[in-house]
């Protein structure tokens, strides 16, 4: 075999190994095609750089529906996710399963040489977060967590202004994620959500978005936390429930700034104060970061102004960002450090409540 033939053969083999034989589109596997997985899959289908090559779910109705939606790409369907990782035409894996499965699947996919988009939280215990961090750092593949607020243009621009000193020194943050009712007890996620060992509960499974936004605004993650909470209204409802329905937490950052965070699942929809907000307080004033992005100066009589203009937010900007990382080497808006620090902040709060003590970040034992 001459050198020219060898190089051509090697190039073709490499091309096939990366799954680019179908119009140079990245072969993508969707593991978990329930509500969230099906939504994210729409973003994959809309991206011209991707093709849905495999679908996996343990529920036949979900699998059938996803296969119909992705029929253009003729994906193979699976009930077991493991054989997918052996396929050479799979470049990327999207994980949208119950949270207690995220770590095992993400680590296996990284070790198999796949790019990984993992829904939040990346794990629900400090130990499993640590394992994912180690696997991601040992891999040369893209790892992105589905904390999609990191791809919102207006928030990104507002936080850039905060970094530039527009609101002064960060002094405190206040945030909440209230709801008027519990998760549907007969809904599609009811078979795992109310088990804290599978979901982590509202704080870890859902509020990781809110807590990550606070960390992003502060430019750091907390050094300790304290809080109180429990099941106040939905006691043993549904039967066997082990997750809380309300809690109040205080986090402290290394510069002395504090974050006051609450979540109540019995906040009437008409009650003032709203369901969700993130307010960031600086030495020059405060900004409504989750809402209008308005900055309210401290000086008497000063009018509020927007830190960043309202703009169209693409529906699947985070999926687009993932393929930008895979195909262009673009900066990752939600890399392993973002995913780990967000999950660990929620875990820190959960452990502070569960143990009834002030919980230090260093006790989590994860090196970021």
Secondary structure, DSSP 8 states (H G I E B T S, - for coil): --HHHHHHHHHHHHHHHTT-TTTT-EEEEEE--SHHHHHHHHHHHH-TTEEEEEEE-S-HHHHHHHHHHTGGGT-EEES-SGGGGG-TT--EEEE-S-GGGHHHHHHHHHHTT-EEEE-S-S-SSHHHHHHHHHHHHH--S-EEE--GGGG-HHHHHHHHHHHTTTT-SEEEEEEEE--SS---TTSTTHHHHT-HHHH-HHHHHTTHHHHHHHHHHHTS--SEEEEEEE-SSSTT-STT--S-SEEEEEEE-TTS-EEEEEEETT--TTSTT-SEEEEEEETTEEEETTTT-EEEESSTT---EESS------TTHHHHHHHHHHHH----TT-HHHHHHHHHHHHHHHHHHHHTS-EEGGGG----
